[in-house]
Amino acid sequence: MMTLSGSMTALATPFKDGALDEPAYEWLVNDQIANGTSVLIPMGTTGESVTMTAAERARAIEVCVRANRGRVKVFAGAGSNNTAECVEAMKVARELGADGALVVTPYYNKPTQAGLVEHYRLLAKAHPGFPIMAYNVPGRTGVDLLPESVKRLCDIPEVVALKEATGNVLRTLDVYEQVGDRITLLSGDDFVVAPFIAAGGRGVVSVSSNVVPRLMADLVAAALAKDTTKALALQLKLQPLHRVLFCESNPIPVKMALHLMGRFGLELRPPLFPMTEANTVKLKAELQKLGVVA
């Protein structure tokens, strides 16, 4: 089974004149790798994948894989509420050289727990040997992959990891109690990285690491090394940034942050709308405190 650990970044996607800004995207990939990110995740929620066409998503994955040059793992977002579409998205990601796929639980149509497990089983059957990172984010999907169902996913060799984004450390313990080390548990919530790892996790799929990759990598490394004093200090240092990066719907604030850093343009795909002026002021102040903008 593929072993994953560390700080992993759900990459934001830069646009310019309505299209992928490839130089800005390549900069982001290289900056992440240079600052300790262990896995790159293009085309997740943070990447605005749901407002991109299949061809645009494929191009973004291709650019990410090319810029990475095999230095770290790439898990490409391939989620859909349509299992057949997900099979096709995984095929594209695999052909483009991704090392695995991030697959969110099917949203909107609210499958049962049995349906959720079967969704992943069918994906694995269609792509034997291609690693899958399951992704549970009830706040966005309307369904919750329960610990008992995660235990059933352990019987699918292709499902190597779970991105758990309930933000509930009790849930982390409940899942770990069910599965132990049979599947890699990754926090999908920047606010609870240190306690999540203490409860059995092996890392984080982070939004904030788009902005402060080295600090997030250091936090995860400290937590994995059981240096609780350092991990807690870094967690608390980053909490104000996390708060402002989630004061509006992700990825609105993180894209504004990257813009303030001079790396991205301001473009978002509708129906997302640029960050309010008041929140932008708060964001800039926090970025200045962390020394990432003047």
N, C-alpha and C positions, 0 to 999 in steps of 0.2 A: 504494500500500500504506500502511495506517495505520502511523505511526511511534510506538513506545512507548519511553519511557525514564524513569528515575528510581526513586524508592522507592515501591513498590506494596504495599498491605497486604491480606493475607488476613484478612478481618475475623472476629473472634470473635463469637459470637452470645449475647446475654444472655437468660436465661429468668427468668420470675417466675410462680410457681404453675403451672408446666408449660407456659406459653405464651411467645411472643416478648415480651420487655420492650421495647416500641417506644420509649419515651422514652430508655432507656439506649442503644439502638441508634442513635437519632438523634444523641445526644451523641457517640458514638464516631465517626460519620461526620463531624460538624462539627469535632471535634478533629483528626481526620486531615487534613482539608483545610486547616485553619488552621495546621498544622505541616508543610506541605510534601509531603504524600503526593500522588503524581501519578495513581494509579489505585486505585480501590476494588474489592475482590474479595470480594463476599458469597458465601456458600454453597460454600466450599471445605472442605478437611479441617478447618481451624481453626474453621470455622463450624458444625461438627457436622452437616453436611448429611445424612450417611448415616443419622442417627437422627431425621431430620425427615420429615414427610410431604410429598408434592408440593405440597399446598396451603400448608403452613407455609413451604416454601422459596420459593414464589411470593410470599407475603406479605413475607418478609424482603427479597427483591429489590425489591419495590414500595416498601417503606419506605426502603431505601437510595437508590433512584433519586429518590424524592420529596425526601428530605433533602438529597441532593447538589445538586439544582436546576441540573444541567448544568455544574457548576463544574469537575469533572474527569471522566475516563473511568470507566465502570463495566463491569467484565468479570465476569459472573455465572457461578458454578460450574454446570456442566450435565453433569458426567461421569456415566457409568454403564458397567457391563460389558455392557449391552444396547444395541446401536446404535439400535434403534427408540426406546427410552426416551430416549436422548440427543437424538435428533431432536426429540422432543416437548418435552424440557426446554429446548432451544435456542429452540424456537418460543415458549414461555412467556416466556423471558428477553427475547427480541426484542420481543414484544408489550408487555412491561412497561417498555420504554425503555432496556434495557441497551445499551451500545455494542459489546459482544462477549461471547464465552463462553470461560470457562476449561474445558478438556476434558481430564481425566486419561485416560491410557491405560486401556483396559478391564482391570479387575482380576479376579483369581480364575480366569477361564476360560483365561488364558494363550494369547492368539492369537500366531501367528507374526509375523515382521516384515512379511510381505506383508499379513497380516490387520490389523495396526496401521495401516499406510498406507491400506488400503482403508476402515477405520473412518472416518478423517478425510476421505477422499475422498467417502464417502457423506454425511457430515454437511454438507460444503461443497455438494454437489449439492442437498441438501434445502433449504439456506439460502444461496443465492447472494448474495454481497456482504456477508454477516454475518461479521465478523472472529472468528477462532478463535485462542486461545492454547493450544497443546498443552502437556501437562504430563507430564513423565517423572519418576516417583518409584518406582523399583524396590523400595525397602524396604517399601513399602506395597502395591504392586500385584502383585508376582511376575513382572513383565515389564519388559524394558529396551528402550527405543526407541533403537536404535543410530545412530551418526553417518550411516551409509549410508542409513538410513531417513529421517532428518531431511532429508537431501539430496533425497530423493524428495518429501517434504512441500513443498519449495520450489516444486514444480510446481503446487501447489494455492494459488491466489491468496488464498483466504480464510484460510489458515494464516499469520498475520502474526508470530507469536512462539512461542518455546519456553521454558517454565519448566523448567529442568534442575535436578533435585534429587538428583543422585548425590553431591554434595559433593566431587566429584573434579575438580580443576582440569585435570588431564590430559585428562579427558573433554571439558571445555570447549574446550580447544585442538583436540582431535580433531574436534569438531563444527564449530568455526570454520574449521578447515582445509578441511572439506568444503563449507561453505555461505557462508563470508564474511559479507557484509552482506545476503544474500538473505532472511534471516529474523532477527528480533530475538531475541537470546539473553538470558534473564533468569535470574539465580540463584534457585533454590528453596531455598537453604540460607544462613541468616544468618551462618554461621561463615566463609564464604569470599567475601564480597561484594567486597572490594578486589581480591584476586587474580583473581576471576572477571571483573571488568570489565577488568582489565589484559590478560586473555586473549581479549578481544573482546566481552564482555557489555555490555549497555546499562542494567542495573539489577537490582533484586531484587524478588521477591514475598516479603514478609517476615512473620514471626510477631511478632518482637520489636518491630516498629514499631507494633503495637497499644499498646504500653506507652511507647515512647520514639520517637514519630514524627519529631520534629525531629532527634534525633541520627542516626537512620537516613537521613533525607533529606540531612543534611549529609555523611554518609559517602559516599553515592552521588554527590552533587554533586562532592565532592573527587576521587573516583576518576575520574569522567567528565572532569573538568578536568585530569587527569593530575598532580594535586598528591599525589604518592605519600606524602610525609611526613605530611600531614594525614590522608589516607585510612588509612594504616597506624595512626596514633595513635588514630583513632576506632574502627577495627576492633578494636584491642587493648583499648580502653576498654570496648567492648561485649561482648567475649568472655565475661567472667564472667556477664553477664546471659543470654547465649545458652545457656551451659552449664546454668544453673539452670532456664531456660524449657524445656529439653529433657531434664531429669533424670527426668521421667515423661512418659508419652505426651501429645503435643500433641492437644488444647488444654488439658489439665488445668492445667499451671502458668500459662499466660497468662491463663486465666480467674481463677485465684487472684490473680494480680498485679493485674488490673483490680478485683477485689473489695477487695484491700488498699488500692487507690487510692480506694476509695469509689464506684466507677462501676458495678460489676456486683454482682448477688447471687451466691450460691455454686452455683447449680443447674447440674448437668451432666446429660446424657442417658445413662442406662444403655446399655451396660455400662461407661461411664467412671465413675470413682469419684474423689471429692475427694482433693486432694493430702495426703500424709502430713504430720503435724505437724513432723517433723524437717526435711523439705524446705521446708515453709512458712517455718520460721525462717530458713533459708538464703536463700530468695527475698526475704523482707522485708529482710534485711540488705543485700542487693544493691540493692534498690529505694531503700533509705535512702542508700546510697553515691551513687546517681545523682540523689538529690534529688527523687524522684517520690512518696515517702511520708515522713511525719514520723518 
